[in-house]
Amino acid sequence: MREASIRLFRAGRDLFEEILSGCSACKNRIQLTESQMKETGGFSMQTIHPDSVPKIMLNDGREAPCIGMGTFGSDRFTADQVAEAVYGAIKAGYRMFDCAACYGNEAMIGDVFQKAFSDGICKREDLFIMTKAWNDMHGDGDILIALAKSLKDLKLDYVDMYFLHWPFPNYHAPYCDVDSRNPDSKPFSVERFMKTWRQMERLVDMGLTRGIGMSSMTIPKLKAVLPLCRIKPAMCEFEEHPCFQQEELFCYLRGHGIQPVGFMPLGSPQRPERDMEPGDVADMKTPIMQEIAAAHKCHPALICLKWAVQRGAIPIPFSVHEAEYVSNLASTIDGDPLTEEEMDRIQLLESNNRLVKGQVFLWPGARDWHDLWDENGEIVQ
């Protein structure tokens, strides 16, 4: 596993150096338009040329940007605020967006996608748009209905990646208390999961999605279902940040040709209070991250993203603030790559600091949230 990590580091470092060494890439990286100057009252908006952002090859032969933008506004931002940020991000050079039915903002985001197309900022084929089926849509025939609703809201004919948001059909109401429980919740079932996955595969056959993915899986669950898949997942989303690196899961995904996509890549410092616990670690405030950021003369958030990209993951940070989402994207091409020593130091931050516990998905008879994550190496029933 250590040798695999070193190979991934070197590949990421070489990619950074290749980009930074090209004068043409440096010249074309930032573009400023007259309209953007006017919109910002004379202050230019930095944009990154999409072609300068590194790409990652997926197991289905397609390329995806090495960084995307999340769209979960949580309790803090309205759907309109999120959509406005998505439009700004497209203008800034983002080409990957991670959506979900349960975020409640797909219709507004669909409006700004159409605006970006009509304004000539980009074409549909330039974007890599992802969304997810929520837990109450795992039943027979539900997956097609779920994607049809998302496509209608997003105003698209297809998405580039469609995920099962969770491996459980265990529903909870949006923004519910973490102590709430659904008495109808059930433990993971391979048979039930595969019935849902068969529906996902048919969506690819129908051309409604270019690829399919899983999310919040564990190695025991993956071992159980991957041999049964006709179409294997091209991506798997999982929580990933310096204090919760999930190295074993990360290497398992890479070893099986599945692209890791890391959510909460900054440690989600602005997550809702209901999702915070006294023992949680603030990744960006650790001395190691502060010291590395000082050495690179940048914010610790950008070190988190450089680490994820050099590792080989696709981070999907979210912000409604232009300066933040622009700098997040620019981190993939600006400045020096992290050194091997810095990558090793960040590896020392691993503290099993899981932030998304998922306790609202627990079934009757489950001990606590640890049962969701199969920590003993077996699927907990």
C-alpha positions in Angstrom: 0.0 0.0 0.0 2.9 2.3 0.8 4.5 1.7 -2.7 1.1 2.4 -4.3 0.9 5.7 -2.5 4.4 6.7 -3.6 3.5 5.9 -7.3 0.3 8.0 -7.0 2.3 10.9 -5.5 4.9 10.8 -8.2 2.3 10.7 -11.0 0.5 13.7 -9.5 3.8 15.6 -9.0 4.8 14.9 -12.7 1.4 16.2 -13.8 1.8 19.4 -11.9 5.3 20.0 -13.2 4.3 19.3 -16.8 1.6 21.9 -16.6 3.7 24.5 -14.9 6.6 24.1 -17.2 4.6 25.0 -20.3 4.8 28.7 -21.1 1.7 28.5 -23.3 -0.3 27.0 -20.4 0.9 29.8 -18.1 -0.1 32.5 -20.7 -3.5 30.9 -21.3 -4.4 30.0 -17.8 -6.0 33.3 -16.9 -8.5 35.1 -19.2 -10.3 38.3 -18.4 -13.2 39.5 -20.5 -14.5 43.0 -20.8 -18.0 42.0 -19.6 -16.5 40.4 -16.5 -14.6 43.7 -15.8 -17.9 45.6 -16.0 -19.7 43.0 -13.8 -17.1 43.4 -11.0 -17.1 47.2 -11.1 -13.6 47.3 -12.7 -12.1 44.5 -10.6 -11.3 41.6 -12.9 -12.6 38.1 -12.2 -9.9 35.5 -12.6 -10.8 32.7 -14.9 -8.9 29.5 -15.5 -8.7 28.1 -19.0 -10.6 24.8 -18.8 -8.0 23.1 -21.0 -5.3 23.8 -18.5 -7.0 21.9 -15.7 -5.6 18.3 -15.6 -7.9 15.5 -16.7 -8.3 11.9 -15.4 -9.1 8.9 -17.5 -12.1 6.8 -16.3 -12.5 3.1 -16.7 -15.1 3.7 -19.5 -12.6 5.6 -21.6 -13.9 9.1 -20.9 -11.9 12.0 -19.4 -13.0 14.0 -16.3 -11.6 17.1 -14.8 -9.3 16.5 -11.7 -11.5 18.8 -9.6 -15.2 19.6 -9.5 -17.6 21.8 -7.6 -20.1 20.5 -5.1 -23.6 22.0 -4.9 -24.8 21.0 -1.4 -25.9 24.3 0.2 -26.9 22.6 3.5 -28.8 24.9 5.8 -26.6 27.9 5.0 -27.3 28.8 1.4 -30.5 29.0 -0.6 -30.9 27.2 -3.9 -30.6 30.5 -5.8 -27.3 31.3 -4.0 -26.0 27.9 -5.0 -27.1 28.3 -8.6 -25.5 31.8 -8.8 -22.2 30.3 -7.6 -22.5 27.5 -10.2 -22.9 30.1 -13.0 -19.9 32.0 -11.6 -17.9 28.8 -11.5 -18.7 28.0 -15.1 -17.4 31.5 -16.1 -14.3 30.9 -13.9 -13.5 27.7 -15.8 -15.1 24.9 -13.8 -16.4 22.0 -16.0 -17.5 19.4 -13.4 -20.5 19.8 -11.1 -21.7 17.4 -8.5 -25.5 17.6 -7.9 -28.1 15.5 -6.1 -31.9 15.2 -6.1 -32.0 15.6 -2.3 -30.1 19.0 -2.3 -33.4 20.6 -3.5 -31.7 23.0 -6.0 -31.5 21.1 -9.3 -34.1 23.2 -11.0 -32.3 26.4 -10.2 -28.9 24.9 -11.3 -30.6 23.7 -14.5 -31.5 27.3 -15.2 -27.9 28.5 -15.0 -26.7 25.6 -17.1 -29.0 26.8 -19.8 -27.9 30.4 -19.3 -24.3 29.3 -19.7 -25.1 27.6 -22.9 -27.2 30.4 -24.3 -24.6 33.0 -23.3 -21.9 31.0 -25.2 -19.7 30.4 -22.2 -19.7 26.7 -22.9 -21.5 23.9 -24.7 -23.3 21.0 -23.0 -20.5 18.6 -24.1 -18.0 20.7 -22.3 -19.5 20.0 -18.9 -19.2 16.9 -16.7 -22.5 16.9 -14.8 -23.1 14.4 -12.0 -26.2 13.8 -9.9 -27.5 11.1 -7.5 -30.6 9.0 -6.8 -31.9 9.5 -3.2 -32.7 6.7 -0.8 -36.4 6.7 -1.3 -36.0 5.8 -5.0 -34.4 2.4 -4.8 -37.6 0.4 -5.5 -38.6 -1.4 -8.7 -38.8 1.1 -11.5 -37.9 4.0 -9.3 -34.4 4.7 -10.6 -35.7 5.7 -14.1 -38.3 8.0 -12.5 -35.6 9.5 -10.3 -33.3 10.3 -13.1 -36.1 11.5 -15.3 -37.0 14.0 -12.6 -33.4 15.2 -12.3 -33.0 15.5 -16.0 -36.2 17.6 -16.2 -35.0 19.9 -13.3 -31.5 20.2 -14.7 -32.9 20.7 -18.2 -30.6 18.1 -19.7 -31.0 15.1 -22.1 -28.4 13.1 -20.2 -26.0 13.4 -17.3 -22.3 12.3 -17.3 -22.4 10.3 -14.1 -25.4 9.0 -12.1 -24.7 7.8 -8.5 -26.6 5.8 -5.9 -26.3 8.4 -3.1 -26.2 5.7 -0.4 -26.2 1.9 -0.6 -29.3 1.8 1.6 -33.0 2.5 0.7 -33.3 4.1 4.2 -35.1 7.4 3.9 -34.9 10.4 6.2 -36.5 13.8 5.7 -34.1 16.6 4.6 -32.5 18.5 7.5 -33.9 16.1 10.1 -32.3 15.8 13.5 -29.4 13.4 13.7 -31.2 11.4 16.4 -34.3 10.7 14.3 -34.8 7.2 13.1 -37.0 5.6 10.4 -38.6 2.4 11.7 -38.7 1.0 8.2 -34.9 1.2 7.7 -33.1 -2.0 6.9 -29.5 -3.2 6.9 -27.6 -3.5 3.7 -28.7 -6.3 1.4 -26.7 -7.5 -1.6 -29.8 -8.8 -3.3 -31.7 -5.5 -2.8 -28.7 -3.4 -3.8 -28.2 -5.4 -7.0 -31.9 -5.0 -8.0 -31.3 -1.3 -7.8 -28.0 -1.5 -9.6 -29.6 -3.4 -12.5 -31.8 -0.3 -13.0 -28.8 1.9 -13.0 -27.2 -0.2 -15.7 -30.3 0.1 -17.9 -30.0 3.9 -17.7 -26.6 3.6 -19.4 -28.1 1.3 -22.1 -30.8 4.0 -22.6 -28.3 6.8 -23.0 -29.7 8.8 -20.1 -26.4 8.7 -18.3 -22.9 8.2 -19.7 -21.7 6.4 -16.6 -22.8 5.2 -13.2 -21.3 5.4 -9.8 -21.6 4.4 -6.1 -21.2 6.5 -3.0 -20.5 6.0 0.7 -19.6 2.4 0.2 -17.3 0.2 2.2 -14.8 -2.4 1.1 -16.9 -5.4 2.3 -19.9 -4.0 0.4 -17.8 -3.5 -2.8 -16.3 -7.0 -2.5 -19.9 -8.4 -2.4 -21.4 -6.4 -5.3 -18.6 -5.7 -7.9 -18.4 -9.3 -9.2 -22.1 -9.1 -9.9 -22.1 -5.9 -11.9 -22.6 -6.0 -15.6 -21.5 -2.3 -15.8 -19.0 -1.5 -13.0 -19.0 1.9 -11.4 -16.7 4.4 -13.0 -16.6 6.5 -9.9 -17.2 6.1 -6.1 -17.8 9.1 -3.9 -16.5 9.0 -0.4 -15.6 11.3 2.5 -11.9 12.3 2.1 -9.9 14.9 3.8 -6.4 15.0 5.5 -7.7 13.9 8.9 -9.9 11.1 7.3 -8.0 9.7 4.3 -9.5 6.3 4.1 -6.3 5.0 2.6 -7.4 1.4 2.4 -10.7 2.2 0.6 -8.9 4.7 -1.7 -6.3 2.1 -2.7 -9.1 -0.6 -3.2 -11.0 1.7 -5.5 -7.9 2.6 -7.5 -6.9 -1.1 -7.7 -10.2 -1.9 -9.2 -10.2 0.9 -11.8 -12.8 3.0 -10.0 -12.1 6.7 -9.7 -12.3 8.0 -6.1 -14.2 11.3 -5.8 -13.7 13.0 -2.4 -16.5 15.0 -0.8 -15.8 17.3 2.2 -12.2 17.7 1.0 -11.6 20.6 3.3 -13.0 18.9 6.4 -16.3 20.9 5.9 -15.7 23.6 8.5 -19.0 25.2 7.7 -21.2 22.1 8.0 -24.4 22.3 10.1 -24.0 22.3 13.9 -26.1 19.1 14.0 -23.3 17.3 12.2 -20.6 18.5 14.6 -19.3 16.7 17.6 -16.8 17.7 20.3 -14.1 15.3 19.2 -14.1 16.4 15.5 -10.7 17.7 14.2 -10.4 20.9 12.1 -8.1 19.7 9.3 -7.0 23.1 8.2 -6.1 24.3 11.7 -3.7 21.5 12.4 -0.1 22.7 12.7 1.1 20.5 9.8 -1.4 22.0 7.4 -0.7 25.5 8.7 3.1 25.0 8.2 2.8 23.6 4.7 0.4 26.4 3.7 2.9 29.0 5.0 5.6 27.4 3.0 3.5 27.6 -0.2 2.2 31.1 0.7 -1.4 30.0 0.4 -4.5 29.1 2.4 -4.6 25.6 4.0 -7.7 24.9 1.9 -5.6 24.9 -1.2 -3.1 22.5 0.4 -6.0 20.1 1.1 -7.0 20.2 -2.6 -3.4 19.9 -3.9 -3.0 16.8 -1.6 -6.2 15.2 -2.9 -5.4 15.9 -6.6 -1.8 14.7 -6.3 -3.1 11.6 -4.5 -5.2 10.8 -7.5 -8.7 11.7 -6.2 -11.2 14.2 -7.6 -12.1 16.6 -4.8 -15.5 18.4 -5.1 -15.3 21.5 -2.8 -18.2 23.9 -2.5 -18.3 27.7 -1.9 -20.6 30.5 -2.9 -17.8 33.0 -2.6 -16.1 33.8 -5.9 -12.6 34.3 -4.5 -12.8 30.9 -2.8 -14.2 28.8 -5.7 -11.8 30.5 -8.2 -8.8 29.8 -5.9 -9.9 26.2 -5.4 -9.9 25.6 -9.1 -6.6 27.5 -9.6 -4.9 25.3 -7.0 -4.7 22.5 -9.6 -2.3 24.6 -11.7 -0.9 27.4 -9.6 2.2 27.2 -7.4 4.5 24.3 -6.8 3.2 20.7 -6.2 3.5 19.3 -2.8 6.8 17.6 -2.2 7.1 13.9 -1.2 8.0 15.0 2.3 4.9 17.2 2.5 2.7 14.4 1.3 4.2 12.2 4.0 3.5 14.8 6.7 -0.1 15.1 5.6 -0.4 11.3 5.7 0.5 11.6 9.5 -2.7 13.6 10.0 -4.9 10.5 9.6 -7.0 10.3 12.7 -10.1 8.4 11.6 -12.0 11.7 11.9 -15.2 10.7 10.1 -17.6 13.7 9.9 -20.5 12.1 8.1 -21.6 9.4 10.5 -24.9 8.6 8.8 -26.7 7.7 12.0 -30.1 8.7 10.5 -29.9 5.6 8.3 -29.6 3.2 11.2 -32.1 0.3 11.3 -33.9 -1.2 14.3 -31.4 -3.3 16.2 -28.3 -1.6 15.0 -25.8 -0.6 17.7 -24.7 2.8 16.5 -23.4 4.6 13.4 -20.3 2.3 13.4 -22.5 -0.5 12.1 -23.0 1.5 8.8 -19.4 1.3 8.0 -18.5 -2.4 8.4 -15.5 -1.5 10.6 -14.8 -5.1 11.5 -14.4 -6.1 7.8 -17.8 -7.7 7.4 -21.1 -6.4 6.3 -23.1 -5.7 9.5 -26.6 -7.1 9.4 
